[in-house]
Amino acid sequence: MSPIPQSPEGELERAEADAAALIEKGKRWFAEAREQTKRDDEDIAAWRRRHAGGYNEDGTRASFTGESDVGGGGN
């Protein structure tokens, strides 16, 4: 069995620093994703409030049936 190779001096410290940087990057990414989700939820709620009044912008009667109206899908 061959001996375990020894790593160069400072490699462990560099690896720890890289790991810490990745952890911080991940924390920032998740914080940004939470903020974007919050903005998206607010946009959806505003859209639903606008369309729940019963009338479209042109004055015609609106029909809001729920999630099937979102994204162009439907039944």
PyMOL Python script that loads the backbone (N, CA, C, O; Angstrom):
from pymol import cmd

cmd.read_pdbstr("""\
ATOM      1  N   MET A   1       0.841  -1.176   0.000  1.00  0.00           N
ATOM      2  CA  MET A   1       0.000   0.000   0.000  1.00  0.00           C
ATOM      3  C   MET A   1       0.888   1.242   0.000  1.00  0.00           C
ATOM      4  O   MET A   1       1.868   1.317   0.742  1.00  0.00           O
ATOM      5  N   SER A   2       0.544   2.186  -0.818  1.00  0.00           N
ATOM      6  CA  SER A   2       1.372   3.384  -0.909  1.00  0.00           C
ATOM      7  C   SER A   2       0.986   4.383   0.172  1.00  0.00           C
ATOM      8  O   SER A   2      -0.170   4.433   0.591  1.00  0.00           O
ATOM      9  N   PRO A   3       1.940   5.168   0.619  1.00  0.00           N
ATOM     10  CA  PRO A   3       1.637   6.159   1.660  1.00  0.00           C
ATOM     11  C   PRO A   3       0.703   7.248   1.119  1.00  0.00           C
ATOM     12  O   PRO A   3       0.653   7.512  -0.082  1.00  0.00           O
ATOM     13  N   ILE A   4      -0.025   7.862   2.033  1.00  0.00           N
ATOM     14  CA  ILE A   4      -0.931   8.959   1.669  1.00  0.00           C
ATOM     15  C   ILE A   4      -0.080  10.159   1.294  1.00  0.00           C
ATOM     16  O   ILE A   4       0.768  10.585   2.078  1.00  0.00           O
ATOM     17  N   PRO A   5      -0.293  10.711   0.104  1.00  0.00           N
ATOM     18  CA  PRO A   5       0.518  11.870  -0.295  1.00  0.00           C
ATOM     19  C   PRO A   5       0.215  13.080   0.587  1.00  0.00           C
ATOM     20  O   PRO A   5      -0.928  13.316   0.980  1.00  0.00           O
ATOM     21  N   GLN A   6       1.230  13.811   0.876  1.00  0.00           N
ATOM     22  CA  GLN A   6       1.082  15.011   1.690  1.00  0.00           C
ATOM     23  C   GLN A   6       0.738  16.196   0.786  1.00  0.00           C
ATOM     24  O   GLN A   6       1.303  16.354  -0.296  1.00  0.00           O
ATOM     25  N   SER A   7      -0.187  17.014   1.245  1.00  0.00           N
ATOM     26  CA  SER A   7      -0.581  18.174   0.449  1.00  0.00           C
ATOM     27  C   SER A   7       0.406  19.316   0.656  1.00  0.00           C
ATOM     28  O   SER A   7       1.041  19.419   1.706  1.00  0.00           O
ATOM     29  N   PRO A   8       0.528  20.163  -0.345  1.00  0.00           N
ATOM     30  CA  PRO A   8       1.423  21.323  -0.224  1.00  0.00           C
ATOM     31  C   PRO A   8       0.980  22.240   0.916  1.00  0.00           C
ATOM     32  O   PRO A   8      -0.191  22.286   1.293  1.00  0.00           O
ATOM     33  N   GLU A   9       1.936  22.948   1.433  1.00  0.00           N
ATOM     34  CA  GLU A   9       1.677  23.873   2.533  1.00  0.00           C
ATOM     35  C   GLU A   9       0.643  24.920   2.116  1.00  0.00           C
ATOM     36  O   GLU A   9       0.749  25.511   1.042  1.00  0.00           O
ATOM     37  N   GLY A  10      -0.343  25.141   2.963  1.00  0.00           N
ATOM     38  CA  GLY A  10      -1.342  26.174   2.703  1.00  0.00           C
ATOM     39  C   GLY A  10      -2.548  25.701   1.911  1.00  0.00           C
ATOM     40  O   GLY A  10      -3.509  26.454   1.755  1.00  0.00           O
ATOM     41  N   GLU A  11      -2.523  24.465   1.402  1.00  0.00           N
ATOM     42  CA  GLU A  11      -3.649  23.989   0.590  1.00  0.00           C
ATOM     43  C   GLU A  11      -4.929  23.885   1.418  1.00  0.00           C
ATOM     44  O   GLU A  11      -6.011  24.222   0.938  1.00  0.00           O
ATOM     45  N   LEU A  12      -4.806  23.420   2.655  1.00  0.00           N
ATOM     46  CA  LEU A  12      -5.964  23.311   3.531  1.00  0.00           C
ATOM     47  C   LEU A  12      -6.570  24.687   3.794  1.00  0.00           C
ATOM     48  O   LEU A  12      -7.790  24.850   3.760  1.00  0.00           O
ATOM     49  N   GLU A  13      -5.728  25.663   4.053  1.00  0.00           N
ATOM     50  CA  GLU A  13      -6.222  27.016   4.310  1.00  0.00           C
ATOM     51  C   GLU A  13      -6.937  27.578   3.085  1.00  0.00           C
ATOM     52  O   GLU A  13      -7.978  28.223   3.206  1.00  0.00           O
ATOM     53  N   ARG A  14      -6.368  27.326   1.901  1.00  0.00           N
ATOM     54  CA  ARG A  14      -7.015  27.800   0.669  1.00  0.00           C
ATOM     55  C   ARG A  14      -8.359  27.107   0.463  1.00  0.00           C
ATOM     56  O   ARG A  14      -9.336  27.739   0.059  1.00  0.00           O
ATOM     57  N   ALA A  15      -8.403  25.817   0.740  1.00  0.00           N
ATOM     58  CA  ALA A  15      -9.655  25.072   0.591  1.00  0.00           C
ATOM     59  C   ALA A  15     -10.710  25.587   1.567  1.00  0.00           C
ATOM     60  O   ALA A  15     -11.880  25.721   1.206  1.00  0.00           O
ATOM     61  N   GLU A  16     -10.302  25.874   2.792  1.00  0.00           N
ATOM     62  CA  GLU A  16     -11.236  26.419   3.780  1.00  0.00           C
ATOM     63  C   GLU A  16     -11.737  27.796   3.361  1.00  0.00           C
ATOM     64  O   GLU A  16     -12.918  28.105   3.522  1.00  0.00           O
ATOM     65  N   ALA A  17     -10.849  28.617   2.828  1.00  0.00           N
ATOM     66  CA  ALA A  17     -11.249  29.952   2.362  1.00  0.00           C
ATOM     67  C   ALA A  17     -12.206  29.836   1.181  1.00  0.00           C
ATOM     68  O   ALA A  17     -13.187  30.576   1.102  1.00  0.00           O
ATOM     69  N   ASP A  18     -11.925  28.910   0.262  1.00  0.00           N
ATOM     70  CA  ASP A  18     -12.821  28.698  -0.878  1.00  0.00           C
ATOM     71  C   ASP A  18     -14.194  28.235  -0.408  1.00  0.00           C
ATOM     72  O   ASP A  18     -15.218  28.695  -0.912  1.00  0.00           O
ATOM     73  N   ALA A  19     -14.211  27.323   0.560  1.00  0.00           N
ATOM     74  CA  ALA A  19     -15.479  26.822   1.093  1.00  0.00           C
ATOM     75  C   ALA A  19     -16.262  27.948   1.758  1.00  0.00           C
ATOM     76  O   ALA A  19     -17.474  28.058   1.573  1.00  0.00           O
ATOM     77  N   ALA A  20     -15.577  28.781   2.528  1.00  0.00           N
ATOM     78  CA  ALA A  20     -16.241  29.903   3.192  1.00  0.00           C
ATOM     79  C   ALA A  20     -16.814  30.874   2.164  1.00  0.00           C
ATOM     80  O   ALA A  20     -17.915  31.394   2.340  1.00  0.00           O
ATOM     81  N   ALA A  21     -16.063  31.115   1.092  1.00  0.00           N
ATOM     82  CA  ALA A  21     -16.549  32.014   0.041  1.00  0.00           C
ATOM     83  C   ALA A  21     -17.780  31.430  -0.639  1.00  0.00           C
ATOM     84  O   ALA A  21     -18.725  32.159  -0.942  1.00  0.00           O
ATOM     85  N   LEU A  22     -17.778  30.126  -0.879  1.00  0.00           N
ATOM     86  CA  LEU A  22     -18.946  29.491  -1.495  1.00  0.00           C
ATOM     87  C   LEU A  22     -20.163  29.540  -0.580  1.00  0.00           C
ATOM     88  O   LEU A  22     -21.287  29.736  -1.044  1.00  0.00           O
ATOM     89  N   ILE A  23     -19.940  29.364   0.711  1.00  0.00           N
ATOM     90  CA  ILE A  23     -21.041  29.450   1.669  1.00  0.00           C
ATOM     91  C   ILE A  23     -21.641  30.847   1.643  1.00  0.00           C
ATOM     92  O   ILE A  23     -22.863  30.993   1.618  1.00  0.00           O
ATOM     93  N   GLU A  24     -20.801  31.878   1.649  1.00  0.00           N
ATOM     94  CA  GLU A  24     -21.299  33.255   1.600  1.00  0.00           C
ATOM     95  C   GLU A  24     -22.042  33.526   0.295  1.00  0.00           C
ATOM     96  O   GLU A  24     -23.086  34.179   0.294  1.00  0.00           O
ATOM     97  N   LYS A  25     -21.507  33.029  -0.806  1.00  0.00           N
ATOM     98  CA  LYS A  25     -22.166  33.202  -2.101  1.00  0.00           C
ATOM     99  C   LYS A  25     -23.541  32.536  -2.083  1.00  0.00           C
ATOM    100  O   LYS A  25     -24.510  33.090  -2.601  1.00  0.00           O
ATOM    101  N   GLY A  26     -23.621  31.354  -1.491  1.00  0.00           N
ATOM    102  CA  GLY A  26     -24.898  30.654  -1.376  1.00  0.00           C
ATOM    103  C   GLY A  26     -25.890  31.418  -0.521  1.00  0.00           C
ATOM    104  O   GLY A  26     -27.073  31.497  -0.854  1.00  0.00           O
ATOM    105  N   LYS A  27     -25.414  31.981   0.579  1.00  0.00           N
ATOM    106  CA  LYS A  27     -26.290  32.776   1.447  1.00  0.00           C
ATOM    107  C   LYS A  27     -26.850  33.979   0.695  1.00  0.00           C
ATOM    108  O   LYS A  27     -28.037  34.287   0.805  1.00  0.00           O
ATOM    109  N   ARG A  28     -25.986  34.664  -0.075  1.00  0.00           N
ATOM    110  CA  ARG A  28     -26.452  35.817  -0.855  1.00  0.00           C
ATOM    111  C   ARG A  28     -27.464  35.380  -1.910  1.00  0.00           C
ATOM    112  O   ARG A  28     -28.479  36.047  -2.114  1.00  0.00           O
ATOM    113  N   TRP A  29     -27.187  34.257  -2.584  1.00  0.00           N
ATOM    114  CA  TRP A  29     -28.083  33.766  -3.626  1.00  0.00           C
ATOM    115  C   TRP A  29     -29.457  33.461  -3.044  1.00  0.00           C
ATOM    116  O   TRP A  29     -30.472  33.852  -3.620  1.00  0.00           O
ATOM    117  N   PHE A  30     -29.503  32.766  -1.906  1.00  0.00           N
ATOM    118  CA  PHE A  30     -30.784  32.433  -1.295  1.00  0.00           C
ATOM    119  C   PHE A  30     -31.516  33.682  -0.805  1.00  0.00           C
ATOM    120  O   PHE A  30     -32.741  33.749  -0.902  1.00  0.00           O
ATOM    121  N   ALA A  31     -30.794  34.663  -0.284  1.00  0.00           N
ATOM    122  CA  ALA A  31     -31.430  35.910   0.146  1.00  0.00           C
ATOM    123  C   ALA A  31     -32.049  36.626  -1.053  1.00  0.00           C
ATOM    124  O   ALA A  31     -33.167  37.133  -0.965  1.00  0.00           O
ATOM    125  N   GLU A  32     -31.325  36.668  -2.172  1.00  0.00           N
ATOM    126  CA  GLU A  32     -31.862  37.290  -3.385  1.00  0.00           C
ATOM    127  C   GLU A  32     -33.071  36.516  -3.903  1.00  0.00           C
ATOM    128  O   GLU A  32     -34.041  37.117  -4.362  1.00  0.00           O
ATOM    129  N   ALA A  33     -33.017  35.195  -3.832  1.00  0.00           N
ATOM    130  CA  ALA A  33     -34.143  34.373  -4.285  1.00  0.00           C
ATOM    131  C   ALA A  33     -35.370  34.608  -3.407  1.00  0.00           C
ATOM    132  O   ALA A  33     -36.490  34.668  -3.915  1.00  0.00           O
ATOM    133  N   ARG A  34     -35.170  34.742  -2.090  1.00  0.00           N
ATOM    134  CA  ARG A  34     -36.301  35.033  -1.193  1.00  0.00           C
ATOM    135  C   ARG A  34     -36.925  36.374  -1.533  1.00  0.00           C
ATOM    136  O   ARG A  34     -38.150  36.499  -1.565  1.00  0.00           O
ATOM    137  N   GLU A  35     -36.094  37.381  -1.789  1.00  0.00           N
ATOM    138  CA  GLU A  35     -36.610  38.705  -2.144  1.00  0.00           C
ATOM    139  C   GLU A  35     -37.373  38.652  -3.467  1.00  0.00           C
ATOM    140  O   GLU A  35     -38.437  39.258  -3.589  1.00  0.00           O
ATOM    141  N   GLN A  36     -36.844  37.937  -4.452  1.00  0.00           N
ATOM    142  CA  GLN A  36     -37.522  37.831  -5.742  1.00  0.00           C
ATOM    143  C   GLN A  36     -38.854  37.106  -5.583  1.00  0.00           C
ATOM    144  O   GLN A  36     -39.847  37.494  -6.198  1.00  0.00           O
ATOM    145  N   THR A  37     -38.882  36.064  -4.771  1.00  0.00           N
ATOM    146  CA  THR A  37     -40.124  35.336  -4.525  1.00  0.00           C
ATOM    147  C   THR A  37     -41.150  36.250  -3.874  1.00  0.00           C
ATOM    148  O   THR A  37     -42.331  36.213  -4.217  1.00  0.00           O
ATOM    149  N   LYS A  38     -40.695  37.070  -2.933  1.00  0.00           N
ATOM    150  CA  LYS A  38     -41.600  38.013  -2.265  1.00  0.00           C
ATOM    151  C   LYS A  38     -42.171  39.000  -3.287  1.00  0.00           C
ATOM    152  O   LYS A  38     -43.369  39.284  -3.274  1.00  0.00           O
ATOM    153  N   ARG A  39     -41.313  39.522  -4.170  1.00  0.00           N
ATOM    154  CA  ARG A  39     -41.795  40.453  -5.202  1.00  0.00           C
ATOM    155  C   ARG A  39     -42.770  39.762  -6.147  1.00  0.00           C
ATOM    156  O   ARG A  39     -43.789  40.338  -6.526  1.00  0.00           O
ATOM    157  N   ASP A  40     -42.455  38.529  -6.524  1.00  0.00           N
ATOM    158  CA  ASP A  40     -43.351  37.779  -7.410  1.00  0.00           C
ATOM    159  C   ASP A  40     -44.706  37.549  -6.750  1.00  0.00           C
ATOM    160  O   ASP A  40     -45.747  37.716  -7.385  1.00  0.00           O
ATOM    161  N   ASP A  41     -44.692  37.167  -5.471  1.00  0.00           N
ATOM    162  CA  ASP A  41     -45.946  36.951  -4.745  1.00  0.00           C
ATOM    163  C   ASP A  41     -46.769  38.235  -4.675  1.00  0.00           C
ATOM    164  O   ASP A  41     -47.992  38.201  -4.810  1.00  0.00           O
ATOM    165  N   GLU A  42     -46.094  39.368  -4.464  1.00  0.00           N
ATOM    166  CA  GLU A  42     -46.798  40.651  -4.422  1.00  0.00           C
ATOM    167  C   GLU A  42     -47.387  40.989  -5.788  1.00  0.00           C
ATOM    168  O   GLU A  42     -48.506  41.495  -5.872  1.00  0.00           O
ATOM    169  N   ASP A  43     -46.643  40.712  -6.857  1.00  0.00           N
ATOM    170  CA  ASP A  43     -47.153  40.956  -8.211  1.00  0.00           C
ATOM    171  C   ASP A  43     -48.373  40.095  -8.504  1.00  0.00           C
ATOM    172  O   ASP A  43     -49.348  40.570  -9.087  1.00  0.00           O
ATOM    173  N   ILE A  44     -48.322  38.834  -8.101  1.00  0.00           N
ATOM    174  CA  ILE A  44     -49.457  37.933  -8.326  1.00  0.00           C
ATOM    175  C   ILE A  44     -50.667  38.404  -7.537  1.00  0.00           C
ATOM    176  O   ILE A  44     -51.783  38.412  -8.058  1.00  0.00           O
ATOM    177  N   ALA A  45     -50.459  38.798  -6.283  1.00  0.00           N
ATOM    178  CA  ALA A  45     -51.565  39.285  -5.457  1.00  0.00           C
ATOM    179  C   ALA A  45     -52.177  40.542  -6.063  1.00  0.00           C
ATOM    180  O   ALA A  45     -53.399  40.693  -6.067  1.00  0.00           O
ATOM    181  N   ALA A  46     -51.346  41.442  -6.573  1.00  0.00           N
ATOM    182  CA  ALA A  46     -51.859  42.664  -7.202  1.00  0.00           C
ATOM    183  C   ALA A  46     -52.651  42.319  -8.458  1.00  0.00           C
ATOM    184  O   ALA A  46     -53.704  42.905  -8.707  1.00  0.00           O
ATOM    185  N   TRP A  47     -52.153  41.375  -9.251  1.00  0.00           N
ATOM    186  CA  TRP A  47     -52.864  40.955 -10.465  1.00  0.00           C
ATOM    187  C   TRP A  47     -54.223  40.384 -10.099  1.00  0.00           C
ATOM    188  O   TRP A  47     -55.226  40.687 -10.745  1.00  0.00           O
ATOM    189  N   ARG A  48     -54.253  39.559  -9.065  1.00  0.00           N
ATOM    190  CA  ARG A  48     -55.527  38.962  -8.640  1.00  0.00           C
ATOM    191  C   ARG A  48     -56.491  40.024  -8.134  1.00  0.00           C
ATOM    192  O   ARG A  48     -57.690  39.952  -8.400  1.00  0.00           O
ATOM    193  N   ARG A  49     -55.968  41.026  -7.394  1.00  0.00           N
ATOM    194  CA  ARG A  49     -56.851  42.099  -6.911  1.00  0.00           C
ATOM    195  C   ARG A  49     -57.433  42.876  -8.080  1.00  0.00           C
ATOM    196  O   ARG A  49     -58.617  43.216  -8.077  1.00  0.00           O
ATOM    197  N   ARG A  50     -56.596  43.162  -9.092  1.00  0.00           N
ATOM    198  CA  ARG A  50     -57.081  43.902 -10.258  1.00  0.00           C
ATOM    199  C   ARG A  50     -58.163  43.133 -10.997  1.00  0.00           C
ATOM    200  O   ARG A  50     -59.139  43.718 -11.468  1.00  0.00           O
ATOM    201  N   HIS A  51     -57.989  41.820 -11.098  1.00  0.00           N
ATOM    202  CA  HIS A  51     -58.914  41.025 -11.891  1.00  0.00           C
ATOM    203  C   HIS A  51     -60.073  40.457 -11.086  1.00  0.00           C
ATOM    204  O   HIS A  51     -61.004  39.909 -11.676  1.00  0.00           O
ATOM    205  N   ALA A  52     -60.052  40.565  -9.786  1.00  0.00           N
ATOM    206  CA  ALA A  52     -61.127  40.043  -8.956  1.00  0.00           C
ATOM    207  C   ALA A  52     -62.293  41.012  -8.881  1.00  0.00           C
ATOM    208  O   ALA A  52     -63.354  40.656  -8.368  1.00  0.00           O
ATOM    209  N   GLY A  53     -62.122  42.230  -9.381  1.00  0.00           N
ATOM    210  CA  GLY A  53     -63.185  43.216  -9.327  1.00  0.00           C
ATOM    211  C   GLY A  53     -64.345  42.898 -10.250  1.00  0.00           C
ATOM    212  O   GLY A  53     -65.416  43.490 -10.119  1.00  0.00           O
ATOM    213  N   GLY A  54     -64.155  41.987 -11.168  1.00  0.00           N
ATOM    214  CA  GLY A  54     -65.251  41.568 -12.022  1.00  0.00           C
ATOM    215  C   GLY A  54     -65.248  42.186 -13.401  1.00  0.00           C
ATOM    216  O   GLY A  54     -66.035  41.772 -14.253  1.00  0.00           O
ATOM    217  N   TYR A  55     -64.377  43.181 -13.658  1.00  0.00           N
ATOM    218  CA  TYR A  55     -64.386  43.836 -14.962  1.00  0.00           C
ATOM    219  C   TYR A  55     -62.972  43.960 -15.511  1.00  0.00           C
ATOM    220  O   TYR A  55     -62.021  44.183 -14.761  1.00  0.00           O
ATOM    221  N   ASN A  56     -62.843  43.816 -16.809  1.00  0.00           N
ATOM    222  CA  ASN A  56     -61.568  44.024 -17.486  1.00  0.00           C
ATOM    223  C   ASN A  56     -61.333  45.516 -17.663  1.00  0.00           C
ATOM    224  O   ASN A  56     -62.220  46.325 -17.388  1.00  0.00           O
ATOM    225  N   GLU A  57     -60.140  45.882 -18.122  1.00  0.00           N
ATOM    226  CA  GLU A  57     -59.822  47.293 -18.331  1.00  0.00           C
ATOM    227  C   GLU A  57     -60.736  47.947 -19.354  1.00  0.00           C
ATOM    228  O   GLU A  57     -60.969  49.154 -19.282  1.00  0.00           O
ATOM    229  N   ASP A  58     -61.263  47.172 -20.314  1.00  0.00           N
ATOM    230  CA  ASP A  58     -62.145  47.749 -21.330  1.00  0.00           C
ATOM    231  C   ASP A  58     -63.610  47.782 -20.897  1.00  0.00           C
ATOM    232  O   ASP A  58     -64.485  48.131 -21.688  1.00  0.00           O
ATOM    233  N   GLY A  59     -63.877  47.415 -19.631  1.00  0.00           N
ATOM    234  CA  GLY A  59     -65.230  47.494 -19.112  1.00  0.00           C
ATOM    235  C   GLY A  59     -66.049  46.230 -19.293  1.00  0.00           C
ATOM    236  O   GLY A  59     -67.169  46.146 -18.791  1.00  0.00           O
ATOM    237  N   THR A  60     -65.518  45.256 -19.993  1.00  0.00           N
ATOM    238  CA  THR A  60     -66.256  44.006 -20.161  1.00  0.00           C
ATOM    239  C   THR A  60     -66.147  43.167 -18.899  1.00  0.00           C
ATOM    240  O   THR A  60     -65.219  43.325 -18.105  1.00  0.00           O
ATOM    241  N   ARG A  61     -67.101  42.283 -18.733  1.00  0.00           N
ATOM    242  CA  ARG A  61     -67.132  41.425 -17.545  1.00  0.00           C
ATOM    243  C   ARG A  61     -65.959  40.449 -17.580  1.00  0.00           C
ATOM    244  O   ARG A  61     -65.733  39.777 -18.586  1.00  0.00           O
ATOM    245  N   ALA A  62     -65.227  40.376 -16.493  1.00  0.00           N
ATOM    246  CA  ALA A  62     -64.083  39.467 -16.401  1.00  0.00           C
ATOM    247  C   ALA A  62     -64.527  38.155 -15.776  1.00  0.00           C
ATOM    248  O   ALA A  62     -65.435  38.118 -14.947  1.00  0.00           O
ATOM    249  N   SER A  63     -63.878  37.095 -16.184  1.00  0.00           N
ATOM    250  CA  SER A  63     -64.132  35.817 -15.514  1.00  0.00           C
ATOM    251  C   SER A  63     -62.808  35.314 -14.978  1.00  0.00           C
ATOM    252  O   SER A  63     -61.888  34.998 -15.732  1.00  0.00           O
ATOM    253  N   PHE A  64     -62.733  35.249 -13.692  1.00  0.00           N
ATOM    254  CA  PHE A  64     -61.518  34.766 -13.050  1.00  0.00           C
ATOM    255  C   PHE A  64     -61.846  33.427 -12.429  1.00  0.00           C
ATOM    256  O   PHE A  64     -62.667  33.338 -11.517  1.00  0.00           O
ATOM    257  N   THR A  65     -61.204  32.390 -12.925  1.00  0.00           N
ATOM    258  CA  THR A  65     -61.505  31.046 -12.432  1.00  0.00           C
ATOM    259  C   THR A  65     -60.375  30.467 -11.610  1.00  0.00           C
ATOM    260  O   THR A  65     -60.439  29.304 -11.212  1.00  0.00           O
ATOM    261  N   GLY A  66     -59.347  31.244 -11.345  1.00  0.00           N
ATOM    262  CA  GLY A  66     -58.273  30.753 -10.501  1.00  0.00           C
ATOM    263  C   GLY A  66     -56.994  30.519 -11.263  1.00  0.00           C
ATOM    264  O   GLY A  66     -56.693  31.218 -12.230  1.00  0.00           O
ATOM    265  N   GLU A  67     -56.246  29.537 -10.822  1.00  0.00           N
ATOM    266  CA  GLU A  67     -54.909  29.300 -11.348  1.00  0.00           C
ATOM    267  C   GLU A  67     -54.878  28.988 -12.837  1.00  0.00           C
ATOM    268  O   GLU A  67     -53.862  29.237 -13.486  1.00  0.00           O
ATOM    269  N   SER A  68     -55.950  28.455 -13.395  1.00  0.00           N
ATOM    270  CA  SER A  68     -55.915  28.106 -14.815  1.00  0.00           C
ATOM    271  C   SER A  68     -55.794  29.343 -15.700  1.00  0.00           C
ATOM    272  O   SER A  68     -55.398  29.238 -16.861  1.00  0.00           O
ATOM    273  N   ASP A  69     -56.133  30.518 -15.157  1.00  0.00           N
ATOM    274  CA  ASP A  69     -56.004  31.751 -15.939  1.00  0.00           C
ATOM    275  C   ASP A  69     -54.564  32.251 -15.973  1.00  0.00           C
ATOM    276  O   ASP A  69     -54.206  33.048 -16.840  1.00  0.00           O
ATOM    277  N   VAL A  70     -53.749  31.799 -15.051  1.00  0.00           N
ATOM    278  CA  VAL A  70     -52.376  32.261 -14.952  1.00  0.00           C
ATOM    279  C   VAL A  70     -51.516  31.490 -15.941  1.00  0.00           C
ATOM    280  O   VAL A  70     -51.581  30.262 -15.997  1.00  0.00           O
ATOM    281  N   GLY A  71     -50.717  32.198 -16.715  1.00  0.00           N
ATOM    282  CA  GLY A  71     -49.768  31.557 -17.602  1.00  0.00           C
ATOM    283  C   GLY A  71     -50.330  31.054 -18.899  1.00  0.00           C
ATOM    284  O   GLY A  71     -49.663  30.292 -19.598  1.00  0.00           O
ATOM    285  N   GLY A  72     -51.523  31.448 -19.245  1.00  0.00           N
ATOM    286  CA  GLY A  72     -52.070  31.078 -20.539  1.00  0.00           C
ATOM    287  C   GLY A  72     -52.656  29.688 -20.604  1.00  0.00           C
ATOM    288  O   GLY A  72     -53.151  29.279 -21.655  1.00  0.00           O
ATOM    289  N   GLY A  73     -52.615  28.949 -19.509  1.00  0.00           N
ATOM    290  CA  GLY A  73     -53.207  27.613 -19.503  1.00  0.00           C
ATOM    291  C   GLY A  73     -54.710  27.705 -19.379  1.00  0.00           C
ATOM    292  O   GLY A  73     -55.266  28.803 -19.360  1.00  0.00           O
ATOM    293  N   GLY A  74     -55.346  26.622 -19.297  1.00  0.00           N
ATOM    294  CA  GLY A  74     -56.792  26.656 -19.121  1.00  0.00           C
ATOM    295  C   GLY A  74     -57.376  25.279 -19.211  1.00  0.00           C
ATOM    296  O   GLY A  74     -56.689  24.294 -19.483  1.00  0.00           O
ATOM    297  N   ASN A  75     -58.658  25.237 -18.974  1.00  0.00           N
ATOM    298  CA  ASN A  75     -59.350  23.939 -19.034  1.00  0.00           C
ATOM    299  C   ASN A  75     -60.066  23.783 -20.335  1.00  0.00           C
ATOM    300  O   ASN A  75     -60.705  22.757 -20.569  1.00  0.00           O
TER     301      ASN A  75
END
""", "prot")
cmd.dss("prot")
cmd.show_as("cartoon", "prot")
cmd.util.cbc("prot")
cmd.orient("prot")
